[in-house]
Amino acid sequence: MLDRGDVGNSWRRERWDSLRLLTPNWQTRLPGFRYDGTDPDGFMTRAEVLAFVERFAAAAAAPVRPHTAVTSVTPTDEGYEVATRHGRIRCRTLVLASGACNLPNVPALQQALPASLESLTPFTYRNPGQLPDGGVLVVGASATGLQLADEIHRSGRPVTLAVGEHVRLPRMYRGRDVLWWMEHAGIWNQRYDEIDDLTRARRLPSPQLVGTPERITLDLNALSAAGIELVGRFAAVRDGRALFSGGLRNQFALADLKMDRLLDTFDEWARAGAPAPDVAPSERFEPTRVPASSRLELNLASGEIRSVIWATGFRPDYSWLQVPVIDRKGHLRHDGGVVDAPGLYAIGLPLLRRRKSTFICGAEDDARDLIAHLAGYLAGTGGAP
Ligand SMILES: Cc1cc2nc3c(=O)[nH]c(=O)nc-3n(C[C@H](O)[C@H](O)[C@H](O)COP(=O)(O)OP(=O)(O)OC[C@H]3O[C@@H](n4cnc5c(N)ncnc54)[C@H](O)[C@@H]3O)c2cc1C
């Protein structure tokens, strides 16, 4: 196992200070290893995630070679040659576990921003203290954007939040964490080959969730009630002005509709099966409130906004992979983690084999399936994806 940093590198170096998991402790598990503390319904801080991963690595006696960045992977007659800072390794099979979130997915319009604005991504943002005083434009209203907008607004800076497509979820539903429902009603275990539009499903933004000790729901209603201004998708920069799309009402209606459909699915499951006895009655939530008027443009040169945070998603970095398995859009070509090249595998990508694939708890089932395939490949018996 090669890593360019230490064990848990992404949680050690690439997360902002206040981040907690949005998945509860009881759900934080790795193969043969689960949370054993006193707060199963809590949410780990960044430091706690790191400690958890380090304990797992020690318990599994994982043969990690830290500080060994892979600089290229090339195909050979028997497999692959992996070039690292400390020499070359030849292998018959190779598992790409380099993460789904190596780079911020910043739209090209960033280049049109006035140079006077501070521009940050979730990789460079650590806490509000590093921002200049004054207004902040947060672009993107999924888990990252909502959490950063809330934290920055609490620091006393006016925040404008540009909202595009998003997945709305309440933190708690019928007295249980919404991820309890996702797991027990079977949604998170849905397999990739059961999903109608897999390409689209793989690109869905992260759910609007935050992990806090109070288990609050951090949705757009909560943010606008706190005084954060909501505007539409950041669509263009023209003559020093940010232009926002006008489709907020539609975006909200769609997210509310999808949330209600998901809650219907939970209710149906609860009716059909035997859920835990303490599940509360069915409930529905207030629709997302549409602002009376939302600005369609903002003068970026007026001084009203001093910094922009791009919470516009993440993408993997395969710049070192010299194997022709990346499609025109930069995505890895694979079938449930079996990459389109002999003996090459991937793990940890969105909806790789299941809806939960990109979450910590998704690794166990995906790893089991892929190892079976990999072992079959090495034994010369092949294996079904
Ligand atoms: C902001 C954020 C919040 C998240 N919140 C949650 C959450 O609440 N719950 C949850 O379950 N999941 C969450 N996730 C997803 C979470 O990151 C994953 O579940 C978990 O970290 C995935 O582990 P991984 O090993 O697949 O990828 P990573 O943690 O990204 O690890 C990949 C490793 O590969 C190494 N690497 C990359 N390129 C190279 C190279 N060329 N050479 C050598 N090494 C390399 C990196 O150093 C890194 O250590 C979150 C992700 C982000 C970005």
Ligand as a Chemical Component Dictionary entry (heavy atoms), coordinates in Angstrom:
data_LIG
# 
_chem_comp.id                   LIG 
_chem_comp.type                 NON-POLYMER 
_chem_comp.pdbx_formal_charge   0 
_chem_comp.three_letter_code    LIG 
# 
loop_
_chem_comp_atom.comp_id 
_chem_comp_atom.atom_id 
_chem_comp_atom.alt_atom_id 
_chem_comp_atom.type_symbol 
_chem_comp_atom.charge 
_chem_comp_atom.model_Cartn_x 
_chem_comp_atom.model_Cartn_y 
_chem_comp_atom.model_Cartn_z 
_chem_comp_atom.pdbx_ordinal 
LIG C1  C1  C 0 -15.268 17.263 2.671  1  
LIG C2  C2  C 0 -15.531 15.792 2.760  2  
LIG C3  C3  C 0 -16.371 15.302 3.737  3  
LIG C4  C4  C 0 -16.633 13.940 3.816  4  
LIG N1  N1  N 0 -17.464 13.485 4.804  5  
LIG C5  C5  C 0 -17.687 12.161 4.908  6  
LIG C6  C6  C 0 -18.517 11.634 5.941  7  
LIG O1  O1  O 0 -19.090 12.367 6.720  8  
LIG N2  N2  N 0 -18.680 10.286 6.031  9  
LIG C7  C7  C 0 -18.080 9.419  5.159  10 
LIG O2  O2  O 0 -18.255 8.216  5.292  11 
LIG N3  N3  N 0 -17.313 9.890  4.155  12 
LIG C8  C8  C 0 -17.122 11.228 4.011  13 
LIG N4  N4  N 0 -16.339 11.712 2.987  14 
LIG C9  C9  C 0 -15.834 10.812 2.016  15 
LIG C10 C10 C 0 -14.520 10.318 2.600  16 
LIG O3  O3  O 0 -13.483 11.108 2.164  17 
LIG C11 C11 C 0 -14.346 8.972  2.291  18 
LIG O4  O4  O 0 -15.363 8.182  2.849  19 
LIG C12 C12 C 0 -12.977 8.411  2.719  20 
LIG O5  O5  O 0 -12.003 9.353  3.060  21 
LIG C13 C13 C 0 -12.566 7.718  1.480  22 
LIG O6  O6  O 0 -11.373 7.054  1.718  23 
LIG P1  P1  P 0 -10.458 6.677  0.518  24 
LIG O7  O7  O 0 -9.326  5.941  1.133  25 
LIG O8  O8  O 0 -11.247 6.025  -0.574 26 
LIG O9  O9  O 0 -10.002 8.076  -0.103 27 
LIG P2  P2  P 0 -9.101  9.193  0.574  28 
LIG O10 O10 O 0 -9.433  9.384  1.999  29 
LIG O11 O11 O 0 -9.166  10.374 -0.337 30 
LIG O12 O12 O 0 -7.640  8.564  0.511  31 
LIG C14 C14 C 0 -6.916  8.458  -0.683 32 
LIG C15 C15 C 0 -5.449  8.330  -0.337 33 
LIG O13 O13 O 0 -4.719  8.163  -1.537 34 
LIG C16 C16 C 0 -3.528  8.923  -1.436 35 
LIG N5  N5  N 0 -3.090  9.241  -2.797 36 
LIG C17 C17 C 0 -3.761  9.937  -3.753 37 
LIG N6  N6  N 0 -3.019  10.036 -4.870 38 
LIG C18 C18 C 0 -1.870  9.392  -4.633 39 
LIG C19 C19 C 0 -0.686  9.148  -5.392 40 
LIG N7  N7  N 0 -0.554  9.582  -6.655 41 
LIG N8  N8  N 0 0.315   8.443  -4.821 42 
LIG C20 C20 C 0 0.213   7.972  -3.551 43 
LIG N9  N9  N 0 -0.886  8.185  -2.793 44 
LIG C21 C21 C 0 -1.899  8.889  -3.312 45 
LIG C22 C22 C 0 -3.902  10.128 -0.616 46 
LIG O14 O14 O 0 -2.764  10.680 0.033  47 
LIG C23 C23 C 0 -4.909  9.559  0.370  48 
LIG O15 O15 O 0 -4.326  9.171  1.590  49 
LIG C24 C24 C 0 -16.053 13.062 2.882  50 
LIG C25 C25 C 0 -15.204 13.564 1.887  51 
LIG C26 C26 C 0 -14.948 14.910 1.822  52 
LIG C27 C27 C 0 -14.060 15.427 0.732  53 
# 
loop_
_chem_comp_bond.comp_id 
_chem_comp_bond.atom_id_1 
_chem_comp_bond.atom_id_2 
_chem_comp_bond.value_order 
_chem_comp_bond.pdbx_ordinal 
LIG C1  C2  SING 1  
LIG C2  C3  SING 2  
LIG C2  C26 DOUB 3  
LIG C3  C4  DOUB 4  
LIG C4  N1  SING 5  
LIG C4  C24 SING 6  
LIG N1  C5  DOUB 7  
LIG C5  C6  SING 8  
LIG C5  C8  SING 9  
LIG C6  O1  DOUB 10 
LIG C6  N2  SING 11 
LIG N2  C7  SING 12 
LIG C7  O2  DOUB 13 
LIG C7  N3  SING 14 
LIG N3  C8  DOUB 15 
LIG C8  N4  SING 16 
LIG N4  C9  SING 17 
LIG N4  C24 SING 18 
LIG C9  C10 SING 19 
LIG C10 O3  SING 20 
LIG C10 C11 SING 21 
LIG C11 O4  SING 22 
LIG C11 C12 SING 23 
LIG C12 O5  SING 24 
LIG C12 C13 SING 25 
LIG C13 O6  SING 26 
LIG O6  P1  SING 27 
LIG P1  O7  DOUB 28 
LIG P1  O8  SING 29 
LIG P1  O9  SING 30 
LIG O9  P2  SING 31 
LIG P2  O10 DOUB 32 
LIG P2  O11 SING 33 
LIG P2  O12 SING 34 
LIG O12 C14 SING 35 
LIG C14 C15 SING 36 
LIG C15 O13 SING 37 
LIG C15 C23 SING 38 
LIG O13 C16 SING 39 
LIG C16 N5  SING 40 
LIG C16 C22 SING 41 
LIG N5  C17 SING 42 
LIG N5  C21 SING 43 
LIG C17 N6  DOUB 44 
LIG N6  C18 SING 45 
LIG C18 C19 SING 46 
LIG C18 C21 DOUB 47 
LIG C19 N7  SING 48 
LIG C19 N8  DOUB 49 
LIG N8  C20 SING 50 
LIG C20 N9  DOUB 51 
LIG N9  C21 SING 52 
LIG C22 O14 SING 53 
LIG C22 C23 SING 54 
LIG C23 O15 SING 55 
LIG C24 C25 DOUB 56 
LIG C25 C26 SING 57 
LIG C26 C27 SING 58 
# 
